[in-house]
Amino acid sequence: MPSRRDQQMAPPPIDREITIADGVTVKELSEKLGVKANMVIKKLVEKKIFATINQTLDTKMAEQLARDFGASTNKVSFEQESTQGIEMTEVPKDLVRRAPVVTIMGHVDHGKTSLLDAIRLTHVADKEAGGITQHIGAYYIEKNGRKIVFIDTPGHEAFTRMRARGAKVTDIVVLVVAADDGVMPQTLEAIDHAKAAGVPIIVAINKIDKGDAQPDRIKQQLSDRGLVPEEWGGDTVMVPVSARAKTNLDLLLEMILLVADLGDFKANPDRPAVGTVLEAQLDRGRGPVATVLVRNGTLRVGDYLICGAVFGKVRAMFDDRGRPLREAEPSMPVEVLGLDSLPDVGDTVQVVTDTAKAKQIVLYRESKARDVAMSKGGRITLEKFNEMAKEGEVKELNIIVKTDVGGTAEVLTDMMQKLSNDKVRIRVIRSGVGAINESDILLASASTAVVIGFNVRPERNAVALAEQEKVDIRLHTIIYDLTDEIKRAMTGMLEPVFKEVYQGRVEIREVFRISKVGNVAGSYVLDGFVKRSSQIRLLRDNVVVHTGKIDTLKRFKDDVTEVKAGFECGVTIANYPDMKAGDIIEAFITERVAPEVIK
């Protein structure tokens, strides 16, 4: 039978739910709980925390306090909480049709920029043919009395970075494919990104004026990738266009409007504005300048706004041709002046009325951002996934697979998906051939995925980005080891015993044939170091062609134990004479790690 003390210590049963936002104060929490503020302060004192009535509480602490008073919590952001009342009172008749926001994506050199320029020069609202100054990376054109907004992104990396920050600004993606070239790696990446964001895709088959154009071949290639054209019984709109000859541009715009009508994009211009930062830059004369796409409501000069961890007042606004504006409607891209500092791309912009509270939230977010920067580790790794599996928290594991040949990619994708069970679903969000690149890391970062390389290595820039974004890269050469590792992670029994430690990279400049010795690679150490005891991988075009050990390591005629970056050396590989100029030797050692050390 529980003692009276245990009964006193046990929290009361949960009988209500409250909503808490980031940066909630002791006073606000007490009002939501319906208790006096000094009762909340007393609970904090019991937890050895001494706080004033206006102290900002951490979200976890606010949850614990609410539980102590018999309330469960529903977490929302400050922006969501401040707009909740507006959204609840909003009625359908307040909503009006807004312009669709279109992003143009596709492979390098397939004519994205040419297509954008052709559309802009042909359809700018005031018909200034050629006399337009592009001030910002977004602009609108008019067609049949309706506006269409185009976002001029530098590629799908920017698109993914924004999605990684939780910003969904694009309504429609126009995928540009060159009729004389075909579906290329970046085309497939663009399809992956658009599908992951759940955005409708319109395909613009460009360069149809060329003699070697084969639009039907493009349609076939896209059909194999799940984009079946409407005339073949699918649901993907495909328009043959030519940016140079200005062919079918009107038809493309009409199709965009048609897809927009199906999407039924609406907004309420009478509410306080909500938007997204598309880009931000520091202008020497004007200070911090943010390009903002207004998603809902109307943004006016004089409005106070909160933008992630930045506070500001709209002192001036300019449209895409540098003309000053007093107000910006939904789907309108504008340059905003008056922010205290530079916001991050993808941050939500929210007009606020309670400026004191907004400043308090900004200070709270700045301190949280500093904490996150100090200990960045929010990404999923197989170790973390393993721990979550033990605690029964996991639902889905996203994986990106890169292999040396296409057949292996297909086999691995099938094997991975077959490992799914009723508790854990494995989802391969991209599989491809070739080295692991920056685009793979960005997609993994946006989708909290683990990157798996089979017989391939990551590019140097990708390794640096993976370290920065805390993305887990797993490299394998044996298919069974890979599937075993994933299975162990799924069942919560992953116990890595060996850890690979990277030492350095050596470039083979020339191969010499020496009698009685064999082939010797005249090499240069690019970074790190190489030791006589190192294990090595021989990479040819970032694909592993051999794994083994160093046989001899020399500086001129002398045997040495180690050569550092910036020095030349002679290398022979044990039992492997087939070295070629341009190959890369990657040196590493394998250390034994006690299972309990892995956290």
C-alpha positions as CSV (number, residue, x, y, z in Angstrom):
1,M,0.0,0.0,0.0
2,P,1.5,3.4,-1.0
3,S,2.5,5.7,1.9
4,R,0.9,9.1,2.4
5,R,4.2,10.7,1.3
6,D,4.1,8.8,-2.0
7,Q,0.5,9.9,-2.5
8,Q,1.5,13.5,-1.9
9,M,4.5,13.3,-4.3
10,A,2.5,11.7,-7.1
11,P,1.3,14.3,-9.7
12,P,-2.5,14.8,-10.1
13,P,-4.3,13.0,-12.9
14,I,-4.3,14.8,-16.3
15,D,-7.7,16.5,-16.7
16,R,-7.0,19.3,-19.3
17,E,-4.7,20.3,-22.2
18,I,-3.0,23.6,-22.6
19,T,-1.0,25.1,-25.5
20,I,2.5,26.4,-24.9
21,A,4.7,28.3,-27.3
22,D,8.5,28.7,-27.2
23,G,9.6,31.4,-24.8
24,V,6.5,31.1,-22.5
25,T,6.9,33.1,-19.2
26,V,6.1,32.0,-15.7
27,K,3.1,34.5,-15.7
28,E,1.7,33.2,-19.0
29,L,2.0,29.6,-17.9
30,S,0.2,30.3,-14.6
31,E,-2.6,32.0,-16.6
32,K,-2.9,29.1,-18.9
33,L,-3.0,26.6,-16.0
34,G,-5.5,28.7,-14.0
35,V,-3.3,28.9,-10.9
36,K,-1.5,31.8,-9.1
37,A,1.9,32.7,-10.4
38,N,3.5,32.2,-6.9
39,M,2.3,28.5,-7.0
40,V,4.3,28.0,-10.2
41,I,7.3,29.8,-8.7
42,K,7.1,27.5,-5.6
43,K,7.2,24.4,-7.9
44,L,10.3,25.9,-9.6
45,V,12.0,26.5,-6.2
46,E,11.3,22.8,-5.3
47,K,13.2,21.9,-8.5
48,K,16.1,24.2,-7.3
49,I,15.3,26.8,-10.0
50,F,14.8,30.4,-8.8
51,A,12.8,32.4,-11.2
52,T,10.9,35.7,-11.4
53,I,7.3,36.1,-12.7
54,N,8.6,37.4,-16.1
55,Q,11.3,34.7,-16.5
56,T,11.2,32.8,-19.8
57,L,10.9,29.1,-19.4
58,D,12.4,26.3,-21.5
59,T,9.7,24.2,-23.3
60,K,10.7,21.0,-21.4
61,M,10.5,22.8,-18.0
62,A,7.1,24.3,-19.0
63,E,5.9,20.7,-19.8
64,Q,7.0,19.4,-16.5
65,L,5.4,22.2,-14.5
66,A,2.1,21.7,-16.5
67,R,2.2,18.0,-15.6
68,D,2.7,18.9,-11.9
69,F,-0.6,20.8,-12.1
70,G,-2.5,18.1,-13.9
71,A,-2.3,19.4,-17.5
72,S,-0.9,18.0,-20.7
73,T,0.8,20.3,-23.2
74,N,0.5,20.9,-26.9
75,K,3.7,22.6,-28.2
76,V,3.4,25.3,-30.9
77,S,5.7,28.0,-32.2
78,F,5.1,31.6,-31.2
79,E,4.0,32.4,-34.7
80,Q,1.4,29.6,-34.7
81,E,0.1,30.7,-31.3
82,S,-0.2,34.3,-32.4
83,T,-2.2,33.4,-35.5
84,Q,-4.3,30.7,-33.9
85,G,-7.1,33.1,-32.9
86,I,-7.2,34.6,-36.4
87,E,-7.3,31.2,-38.1
88,M,-10.1,29.9,-35.8
89,T,-12.3,33.0,-36.6
90,E,-11.5,32.9,-40.4
91,V,-14.4,32.0,-42.6
92,P,-14.3,30.8,-46.2
93,K,-15.8,34.0,-47.6
94,D,-12.7,35.9,-46.3
95,L,-10.5,33.9,-48.6
96,V,-9.6,35.1,-52.1
97,R,-7.7,33.4,-54.8
98,R,-3.9,34.1,-54.7
99,A,-1.2,33.8,-57.4
100,P,0.5,30.4,-57.6
101,V,4.2,30.4,-56.6
102,V,6.3,28.5,-59.2
103,T,9.9,27.2,-58.9
104,I,11.8,26.2,-62.0
105,M,14.2,23.3,-61.6
106,G,16.2,20.9,-63.8
107,H,19.7,19.9,-64.9
108,V,22.5,22.3,-65.6
109,D,22.4,23.7,-69.2
110,H,18.9,22.5,-70.0
111,G,17.7,26.1,-70.3
112,K,16.1,27.1,-67.0
113,T,17.5,30.6,-67.0
114,S,16.7,31.1,-70.8
115,L,13.1,29.9,-70.1
116,L,12.8,32.3,-67.2
117,D,14.2,35.2,-69.2
118,A,11.9,34.4,-72.2
119,I,8.8,34.4,-70.0
120,R,9.8,37.5,-68.1
121,L,10.6,39.5,-71.3
122,T,7.4,38.4,-73.0
123,H,5.0,38.8,-70.1
124,V,6.2,41.4,-67.6
125,A,3.2,43.3,-66.2
126,D,4.0,46.7,-67.8
127,K,5.5,45.2,-71.0
128,E,8.9,46.8,-70.6
129,A,10.6,44.6,-73.2
130,G,14.2,44.2,-72.1
131,G,14.3,47.2,-69.8
132,I,13.8,45.3,-66.6
133,T,16.2,45.3,-63.7
134,Q,16.1,42.1,-61.7
135,H,16.4,43.3,-58.1
136,I,15.4,40.2,-56.3
137,G,15.3,36.4,-56.9
138,A,11.5,36.3,-57.4
139,Y,9.2,38.2,-59.6
140,Y,5.6,38.1,-61.0
141,I,4.2,38.2,-64.5
142,E,0.6,38.6,-65.7
143,K,-1.4,36.2,-67.9
144,N,-5.1,36.4,-68.7
145,G,-5.4,39.1,-66.0
146,R,-3.9,36.8,-63.3
147,K,-0.5,36.9,-61.7
148,I,2.0,34.0,-61.6
149,V,5.0,34.3,-59.2
150,F,8.3,32.8,-60.2
151,I,11.1,32.0,-57.7
152,D,14.5,32.1,-59.4
153,T,16.4,29.7,-57.2
154,P,20.0,28.8,-57.9
155,G,19.0,25.1,-58.0
156,H,17.5,22.3,-56.0
157,E,20.0,22.8,-53.2
158,A,18.3,26.1,-52.2
159,F,14.9,24.4,-52.6
160,T,16.1,21.7,-50.2
161,R,17.7,24.0,-47.7
162,M,14.3,25.8,-47.4
163,R,12.5,22.5,-47.0
164,A,15.0,21.5,-44.4
165,R,14.0,24.6,-42.4
166,G,10.3,23.6,-42.6
167,A,9.4,26.3,-45.2
168,K,7.0,25.2,-48.0
169,V,6.9,28.2,-50.3
170,T,6.5,26.5,-53.7
171,D,3.0,25.6,-55.0
172,I,4.2,24.2,-58.3
173,V,7.5,22.9,-59.7
174,V,8.3,23.3,-63.4
175,L,10.8,20.7,-64.4
176,V,12.9,21.7,-67.4
177,V,14.3,18.9,-69.5
178,A,16.2,19.5,-72.7
179,A,14.7,17.6,-75.7
180,D,18.2,17.0,-77.2
181,D,19.8,15.7,-74.0
182,G,17.4,13.7,-71.9
183,V,16.9,12.9,-68.2
184,M,20.2,13.6,-66.4
185,P,21.3,13.2,-62.7
186,Q,20.1,16.7,-61.6
187,T,16.8,16.1,-63.3
188,L,16.3,13.0,-61.2
189,E,17.4,14.9,-58.1
190,A,14.9,17.7,-58.9
191,I,12.1,15.0,-59.2
192,D,13.2,13.5,-55.8
193,H,13.0,17.0,-54.1
194,A,9.7,17.9,-55.6
195,K,8.1,14.6,-54.7
196,A,9.6,14.7,-51.1
197,A,7.9,18.2,-50.8
198,G,4.6,16.9,-52.1
199,V,4.4,19.6,-54.9
200,P,2.7,19.1,-58.3
201,I,5.2,18.8,-61.2
202,I,4.8,20.3,-64.7
203,V,7.4,19.2,-67.2
204,A,8.7,21.8,-69.8
205,I,10.4,19.9,-72.6
206,N,12.8,22.6,-73.8
207,K,14.9,23.1,-77.0
208,I,12.2,21.5,-79.3
209,D,13.4,23.8,-82.1
210,K,16.7,21.8,-82.3
211,G,17.1,19.3,-85.1
212,D,18.1,16.4,-82.8
213,A,15.2,17.0,-80.4
214,Q,13.4,13.8,-79.3
215,P,10.4,14.8,-77.1
216,D,8.9,11.3,-77.1
217,R,12.2,9.8,-75.8
218,I,12.1,12.3,-72.9
219,K,8.5,11.3,-72.1
220,Q,9.5,7.7,-72.1
221,Q,12.4,8.3,-69.7
222,L,10.2,10.4,-67.4
223,S,7.5,7.7,-67.5
224,D,10.1,5.2,-66.3
225,R,10.7,7.6,-63.3
226,G,7.0,7.7,-62.4
227,L,6.0,10.9,-64.3
228,V,3.6,9.6,-66.9
229,P,2.3,12.3,-69.4
230,E,-1.4,12.9,-69.7
231,E,-1.6,11.8,-73.3
232,W,-0.3,8.4,-72.2
233,G,-2.9,8.0,-69.5
234,G,-0.9,9.6,-66.7
235,D,-1.4,12.7,-64.6
236,T,1.7,14.8,-65.4
237,V,1.3,17.8,-67.6
238,M,4.1,18.0,-70.2
239,V,4.5,21.0,-72.5
240,P,7.0,21.1,-75.4
241,V,8.6,24.6,-75.4
242,S,11.5,26.6,-76.9
243,A,12.9,29.4,-74.9
244,R,15.0,30.7,-77.8
245,A,12.2,30.6,-80.4
246,K,9.6,31.6,-77.8
247,T,7.4,28.6,-78.7
248,N,4.5,27.5,-76.5
249,L,5.4,29.9,-73.6
250,D,1.7,31.0,-73.4
251,L,0.6,27.3,-73.3
252,L,3.0,26.7,-70.4
253,L,1.6,29.6,-68.5
254,E,-1.9,28.4,-69.2
255,M,-1.0,25.0,-67.8
256,I,0.4,26.6,-64.7
257,L,-2.8,28.4,-64.1
258,L,-4.8,25.2,-64.8
259,V,-2.8,23.3,-62.2
260,A,-3.2,26.3,-59.8
261,D,-7.0,26.1,-60.2
262,L,-6.9,22.4,-59.3
263,G,-4.8,23.3,-56.2
264,D,-7.2,26.0,-55.3
265,F,-4.6,28.3,-53.7
266,K,-6.3,30.9,-51.4
267,A,-5.4,33.5,-48.8
268,N,-6.9,36.2,-46.6
269,P,-5.5,39.6,-47.5
270,D,-7.2,41.2,-44.4
271,R,-5.2,39.5,-41.7
272,P,-1.7,40.3,-40.4
273,A,1.0,39.1,-42.9
274,V,2.8,35.8,-42.7
275,G,5.7,35.1,-45.1
276,T,9.0,33.3,-45.8
277,V,12.5,34.7,-46.2
278,L,13.7,33.7,-49.7
279,E,17.1,35.4,-49.4
280,A,18.9,37.9,-47.2
281,Q,21.9,40.1,-47.8
282,L,23.8,43.0,-46.1
283,D,23.6,46.1,-48.3
284,R,26.2,48.8,-47.4
285,G,23.8,51.6,-47.9
286,R,20.6,50.0,-46.7
287,G,21.6,47.6,-44.0
288,P,20.0,44.1,-43.7
289,V,17.7,43.5,-46.7
290,A,15.5,40.5,-46.8
291,T,13.5,39.1,-49.8
292,V,10.2,38.0,-48.4
293,L,7.4,36.1,-50.1
294,V,4.1,37.0,-48.4
295,R,2.2,33.7,-48.0
296,N,-0.9,35.1,-46.3
297,G,-2.3,38.5,-45.2
298,T,-1.0,41.9,-46.3
299,L,2.4,43.3,-45.3
300,R,2.4,47.1,-44.9
301,V,5.1,49.7,-44.4
302,G,5.3,50.4,-40.6
303,D,4.4,46.8,-39.6
304,Y,6.5,45.3,-36.8
305,L,7.6,41.8,-37.6
306,I,9.5,38.8,-36.1
307,C,11.6,36.8,-38.4
308,G,13.1,33.7,-36.7
309,A,15.5,35.2,-34.2
310,V,15.4,38.7,-35.7
311,F,13.0,41.6,-34.9
312,G,12.3,44.5,-37.2
313,K,10.0,47.2,-38.5
314,V,9.2,47.5,-42.2
315,R,10.7,50.9,-43.0
316,A,10.5,50.4,-46.8
317,M,9.4,47.8,-49.4
318,F,10.3,47.4,-53.0
319,D,8.9,45.1,-55.8
320,D,10.9,43.0,-58.2
321,R,11.6,46.0,-60.4
322,G,12.9,48.2,-57.6
323,R,9.7,50.3,-57.3
324,P,8.7,51.4,-53.7
325,L,5.5,49.8,-52.3
326,R,3.2,50.7,-49.4
327,E,1.7,47.2,-49.1
328,A,2.2,43.7,-50.4
329,E,-0.6,41.2,-51.0
330,P,-0.5,37.3,-50.6
331,S,2.0,35.6,-53.0
332,M,3.8,38.9,-53.6
333,P,7.7,38.9,-53.4
334,V,9.1,42.0,-51.9
335,E,12.4,43.4,-50.6
336,V,12.0,44.5,-46.9
337,L,14.2,47.1,-45.2
338,G,14.3,47.6,-41.4
339,L,15.4,44.4,-39.8
340,D,17.8,44.5,-36.8
341,S,20.1,41.9,-38.4
342,L,20.2,39.3,-41.2
343,P,17.6,36.5,-40.9
344,D,18.2,32.9,-42.1
345,V,16.8,31.8,-45.5
346,G,13.6,29.9,-44.9
347,D,12.7,31.7,-41.7
348,T,9.0,32.5,-41.2
349,V,8.1,36.2,-41.2
350,Q,5.2,37.1,-38.8
351,V,3.7,40.6,-38.3
352,V,3.2,41.2,-34.5
353,T,1.2,43.7,-32.5
354,D,2.7,42.9,-29.0
355,T,6.3,44.2,-29.7
356,A,7.5,43.7,-26.1
357,K,6.6,40.0,-26.3
358,A,8.1,39.6,-29.8
359,K,11.4,41.1,-28.5
360,Q,11.4,38.7,-25.6
361,I,10.9,35.7,-28.0
362,V,13.8,36.9,-30.2
363,L,16.1,37.0,-27.2
364,Y,15.0,33.5,-26.2
365,R,15.5,32.2,-29.7
366,E,19.0,33.8,-29.9
367,S,20.0,32.0,-26.7
368,K,18.5,28.7,-28.0
369,A,20.3,29.1,-31.4
370,R,23.6,29.6,-29.5
371,D,23.0,26.4,-27.5
372,V,22.2,24.5,-30.7
373,A,25.3,25.8,-32.4
374,M,27.4,24.7,-29.3
375,S,26.0,21.1,-29.4
376,K,24.7,20.4,-32.9
377,G,23.5,16.8,-33.2
378,G,19.9,16.7,-34.1
379,R,20.3,14.4,-37.1
380,I,19.6,10.7,-37.1
381,T,22.5,8.3,-37.0
382,L,22.3,4.5,-36.9
383,E,23.4,4.6,-33.2
384,K,20.6,7.1,-32.4
385,F,18.2,5.1,-34.4
386,N,19.3,1.9,-32.5
387,E,18.7,3.7,-29.1
388,M,15.3,4.9,-30.3
389,A,14.4,1.3,-31.5
390,K,15.3,0.0,-28.0
391,E,12.8,2.5,-26.5
392,G,10.2,1.7,-29.1
393,E,10.1,5.3,-30.5
394,V,11.0,4.7,-34.1
395,K,8.5,4.6,-37.0
396,E,10.5,5.3,-40.1
397,L,14.1,5.2,-41.3
398,N,15.0,7.3,-44.4
399,I,17.9,6.1,-46.4
400,I,19.8,7.5,-49.4
401,V,21.8,4.8,-51.4
402,K,24.7,5.5,-53.7
403,T,26.5,2.6,-55.4
404,D,29.2,2.0,-58.1
405,V,26.8,0.5,-60.7
406,G,23.1,0.8,-61.4
407,G,22.2,-2.8,-60.9
408,T,23.5,-2.8,-57.4
409,A,21.5,0.4,-56.6
410,E,18.3,-1.5,-57.6
411,V,19.1,-4.6,-55.7
412,L,20.1,-2.6,-52.5
413,T,16.9,-0.5,-52.7
414,D,14.7,-3.7,-53.0
415,M,16.6,-5.4,-50.1
416,M,16.3,-2.3,-47.9
417,Q,12.6,-2.0,-48.4
418,K,12.1,-5.7,-47.8
419,L,13.7,-5.3,-44.3
420,S,10.7,-3.1,-43.3
421,N,8.5,-4.7,-40.6
422,D,5.4,-3.7,-38.6
423,K,7.4,-1.5,-36.2
424,V,9.9,0.1,-38.6
425,R,9.4,1.2,-42.2
426,I,12.5,1.7,-44.3
427,R,12.1,4.3,-47.0
428,V,14.8,4.7,-49.7
429,I,14.3,8.3,-50.7
430,R,17.0,8.3,-53.4
431,S,19.2,5.7,-55.0
432,G,21.8,6.5,-57.5
433,V,25.2,5.8,-59.1
434,G,28.5,7.5,-58.4
435,A,30.2,9.3,-55.5
436,I,28.2,10.7,-52.6
437,N,27.9,14.4,-53.3
438,E,26.8,17.6,-51.6
439,S,23.2,17.2,-53.0
440,D,22.9,13.8,-51.3
441,I,24.0,15.3,-48.0
442,L,21.5,18.2,-48.3
443,L,18.6,15.9,-49.1
444,A,19.7,13.7,-46.1
445,S,19.8,16.7,-43.9
446,A,16.3,17.9,-45.0
447,S,14.8,14.4,-44.6
448,T,16.8,13.2,-41.5
449,A,18.2,10.3,-43.6
450,V,21.2,8.1,-43.3
451,V,23.5,8.0,-46.4
452,I,24.8,4.6,-47.5
453,G,27.6,4.3,-49.9
454,F,28.3,0.9,-51.5
455,N,31.7,0.6,-53.2
456,V,31.8,4.4,-53.5
457,R,33.3,7.2,-51.4
458,P,32.0,10.7,-50.6
459,E,33.5,13.7,-52.3
460,R,35.7,15.9,-50.1
461,N,33.1,18.8,-50.1
462,A,30.4,16.3,-49.2
463,V,32.4,15.0,-46.2
464,A,32.9,18.5,-44.9
465,L,29.1,19.3,-45.4
466,A,28.2,16.0,-43.7
467,E,30.3,16.9,-40.6
468,Q,28.7,20.4,-40.6
469,E,25.1,19.1,-40.9
470,K,25.8,16.0,-38.7
471,V,24.6,13.6,-41.4
472,D,25.5,9.9,-40.8
473,I,27.4,8.3,-43.8
474,R,27.8,4.5,-43.8
475,L,30.3,3.0,-46.3
476,H,30.2,-0.7,-47.2
477,T,31.7,-3.1,-49.7
478,I,29.9,-6.3,-48.6
479,I,26.1,-6.4,-49.1
480,Y,25.5,-8.8,-46.2
481,D,27.4,-6.6,-43.7
482,L,25.2,-3.6,-44.8
483,T,21.9,-5.5,-44.4
484,D,23.0,-6.9,-41.0
485,E,23.9,-3.5,-39.7
486,I,20.5,-2.1,-40.7
487,K,18.7,-5.1,-39.2
488,R,20.6,-4.7,-35.9
489,A,19.8,-1.0,-35.8
490,M,16.1,-1.8,-36.4
491,T,15.9,-4.3,-33.5
492,G,17.8,-2.1,-31.1
493,M,20.8,-4.4,-31.0
494,L,23.4,-2.4,-33.0
495,E,26.8,-2.9,-31.4
496,P,29.6,-1.5,-33.6
497,V,32.9,-3.1,-32.6
498,F,35.2,-1.4,-35.2
499,K,35.5,2.2,-36.0
500,E,37.3,3.5,-39.1
501,V,39.7,6.5,-38.6
502,Y,40.6,8.5,-41.7
503,Q,44.2,9.4,-42.1
504,G,44.8,11.1,-45.4
505,R,44.6,11.1,-49.2
506,V,47.5,10.5,-51.7
507,E,47.3,11.3,-55.4
508,I,49.2,9.0,-57.8
509,R,51.0,11.3,-60.2
510,E,53.1,8.7,-62.2
511,V,53.6,4.9,-62.1
512,F,57.1,3.5,-62.6
513,R,58.0,0.0,-63.5
514,I,61.1,-1.1,-61.5
515,S,62.7,-4.6,-62.0
516,K,62.6,-6.9,-59.0
517,V,60.2,-4.4,-57.2
518,G,57.3,-4.1,-59.6
519,N,55.1,-1.1,-60.1
520,V,55.9,1.9,-57.8
521,A,53.5,4.9,-57.6
522,G,55.1,8.3,-57.6
523,S,52.6,10.1,-55.4
524,Y,51.8,13.3,-53.6
525,V,50.1,13.5,-50.2
526,L,47.1,15.9,-50.7
527,D,45.9,16.1,-47.0
528,G,46.5,14.4,-43.7
529,F,49.3,11.8,-43.7
530,V,50.0,8.2,-44.8
531,K,51.8,5.6,-42.7
532,R,53.7,2.5,-43.6
533,S,51.1,0.6,-41.4
534,S,48.0,2.2,-43.0
535,Q,45.3,0.3,-44.6
536,I,44.3,1.7,-47.9
537,R,41.6,2.0,-50.5
538,L,42.5,2.7,-54.1
539,L,39.9,5.0,-55.7
540,R,39.4,5.5,-59.4
541,D,36.8,8.2,-60.2
542,N,35.6,7.9,-56.6
543,V,34.9,4.2,-56.9
544,V,36.8,1.7,-54.8
545,V,38.8,-0.6,-57.0
546,H,41.0,-2.2,-54.3
547,T,41.2,-2.4,-50.5
548,G,44.5,-3.6,-49.0
549,K,47.7,-2.6,-47.3
550,I,50.8,-0.6,-48.2
551,D,53.8,-2.8,-49.0
552,T,56.6,-0.1,-49.1
553,L,56.6,3.6,-48.4
554,K,59.7,5.7,-49.5
555,R,61.0,9.3,-49.6
556,F,63.5,9.3,-52.5
557,K,65.5,6.1,-51.8
558,D,64.9,5.9,-48.0
559,D,62.2,3.7,-46.4
560,V,60.0,5.9,-44.1
561,T,57.2,5.2,-41.6
562,E,55.2,8.3,-42.4
563,V,54.7,11.0,-45.0
564,K,52.7,14.2,-44.3
565,A,50.6,16.5,-46.6
566,G,52.6,18.5,-49.1
567,F,55.3,15.9,-49.6
568,E,56.0,13.4,-52.4
569,C,56.6,9.7,-51.8
570,G,56.9,6.4,-53.6
571,V,54.2,3.8,-52.7
572,T,53.7,0.1,-53.6
573,I,50.5,-1.7,-52.7
574,A,50.7,-5.3,-51.4
575,N,49.5,-7.8,-54.1
576,Y,48.1,-5.1,-56.4
577,P,50.2,-3.8,-59.3
578,D,47.4,-2.2,-61.3
579,M,47.8,1.4,-60.3
580,K,47.2,4.3,-62.7
581,A,48.1,8.0,-62.8
582,G,45.2,10.0,-61.3
583,D,44.1,7.3,-58.8
584,I,43.6,8.3,-55.2
585,I,44.9,6.3,-52.3
586,E,42.8,6.8,-49.2
587,A,44.7,5.8,-46.0
588,F,42.9,4.8,-42.8
589,I,43.1,2.5,-39.8
590,T,40.5,0.4,-38.1
591,E,40.2,0.8,-34.3
592,R,38.4,-1.6,-32.0
593,V,35.7,0.2,-30.1
594,A,34.1,-1.2,-26.9
595,P,30.3,-1.4,-27.5
596,E,29.4,0.5,-24.4
597,V,31.5,3.5,-25.7
598,I,29.0,4.1,-28.5
599,K,26.4,6.6,-27.4
